[in-house]
């Protein structure tokens, strides 16, 4: 499947990432687990908005659908649709 799936701990660190997302971003599972999602996968100019969204989700998780950019290991941007 080409669907990306990841889970974050309460500090915003990757605790799980599926194979499709690992292949697309260029990381292995061992490398991705423990990384700060904001620092490693989100373009700097998008971080303030996403940081606010993640805080809101922690407080009261509503269903969301949004478009976002994520970064690969090499710094290439991918456009993804979030559903959560």
N, C-alpha and C positions, 0 to 999 in steps of 0.2 A: 504494500500500500504506500501511496505517496503522502499520506497524512502524517503530519508532524505531531508528536505528543511529548510533553515534558511536564515534570512536576517540580515545584520549588518548595523549599523548607520555609519556616517562618522568618528566616533572615534573607530570603530572596536568592538563595543558592540552589543550583540544580541538584536535585536528588534522584532524578530519573530522566532519561531522554531515549526515545525510541530510535531504531535503526535508520529510518528514513531521515530523521532530523540530523542524526550523527553523520550520515553519509553526505547530506547536503551542506552541512557546516564544516566538515573536514575534521571532526574530533572523534576520538574513541570514547566509549563509555567511561573508562577509567580517567580520561582527561577531563571530561565534561562534568562529572559528579564533583560537587563542591565549588564550582566556579560561580561567581556572582553573575546572575543572568543579565542584570543591567549593564555591568561593566564589560562583559565579554560578547554579548549578543545584540545589544541595542545601540544604534548610532547615538553619539553624544547629544546631538540636538533633539533627539526623541526622548531622552531619559527623564526630564522633568515631568512630562505628561504621563509616561508609563509608570514612573515611580508613584505618582498620585493615584493612578488607576489601581496599581497593586495594593496600595494601602486601603483603598475603598473595598477591594475584593476581600481583603483579610477581615475587614470589619463586618461586612454583610454581603456575601457573594450573590449578586444578581446574575441572571443569564446575560452574557455579553456576546456581541458579534462586532468585530472591528478589523480594520486593515492596519497592518504594521510592517515595519521593515526590521529584518534581523541581519546580523553580520555573520559571514563565514569566518573561519580561522584566518584566511588571507585578507579579510577586510571587504570582500565583495558583498553587496547588499542584495537581499532577497525580499520580495514582497510576499507577505503571507496574510491569510485571513484567520483571525483569532475567533474561537468559539469556546466559551467557558461558562 
